[in-house]
Amino acid sequence: MTPLPKRRHSTRRQGKRQAALSLKLPSLLTCPNCGSLRLPHRVCEYCGYYGGKQVMTVKSKDKKSAKGGSASGRKK
C-alpha cells in the first residue's frame, strides 16, 4: 500500500505550490542581422547568423508547394 498524507493540504498551500510551477514565456531577442525574433544563445533560423558571423546556410522556403495544393484539382 502506498503512503497517504496524514492531513489535508489547504487551498492556500496548494495555490502556492501551483504558482511555483507556472509556465513562463520564452525570452525572445531580435536578430541584429535580419531583425527577426530568435531564442537567446541560438543561431537565427532565418539568416543563419550567430555572434555577428554566418554559421550556417539557410535554405529558402517557397510559399507554394511543388504539388500545387489547390482545391480546383480535386475530383468531384
C-alpha positions in Angstrom: 0.0 0.0 0.0 1.3 3.4 -0.9 1.8 6.1 1.7 -1.0 8.6 2.2 -1.0 12.1 3.5 -1.9 12.4 7.2 -3.8 15.7 6.8 -5.5 17.6 4.0 -3.5 20.4 2.3 -5.2 23.8 2.5 -6.1 25.6 -0.7 -3.6 28.3 0.1 -0.8 25.8 0.3 -2.0 24.2 -2.9 -2.1 27.6 -4.6 1.5 28.4 -3.5 2.7 25.1 -4.9 0.9 25.6 -8.2 2.2 29.2 -8.6 5.8 28.0 -8.4 5.2 25.5 -11.2 3.7 28.1 -13.6 4.8 28.2 -17.2 6.9 31.1 -18.3 7.1 32.6 -21.8 10.4 32.2 -23.6 12.5 35.3 -23.7 13.0 36.4 -27.4 15.6 38.6 -28.8 15.8 40.4 -32.1 18.4 39.2 -34.5 20.9 42.0 -35.2 21.4 40.9 -38.8 17.8 40.4 -40.1 15.6 41.7 -37.3 13.5 38.6 -36.7 12.8 37.1 -33.3 15.1 34.3 -32.0 15.9 32.5 -28.8 19.0 33.6 -26.9 22.3 31.7 -27.4 21.0 30.1 -30.6 21.6 30.5 -34.3 18.9 32.6 -36.1 16.6 30.3 -38.2 16.0 32.8 -40.9 19.5 34.2 -41.7 21.9 31.6 -40.1 23.9 34.3 -38.2 25.2 33.9 -34.6 27.5 36.4 -32.9 27.9 38.6 -36.0 29.1 35.6 -38.1 27.3 33.4 -40.6 27.4 30.0 -39.0 25.1 28.0 -41.3 23.5 28.4 -44.7 19.7 28.6 -44.7 17.6 27.1 -47.5 14.9 29.4 -48.9 11.4 28.3 -48.2 8.9 28.6 -51.1 5.3 29.6 -50.1 3.8 27.4 -52.9 4.3 23.7 -52.8 5.6 21.8 -55.8 2.4 19.6 -55.8 0.2 22.7 -56.4 -2.1 22.1 -53.5 -5.1 24.0 -54.9 -8.6 22.8 -54.3 -9.5 23.0 -58.0 -7.6 19.8 -58.9 -9.9 17.6 -56.8 -12.2 15.0 -58.4 -15.9 15.6 -57.8 
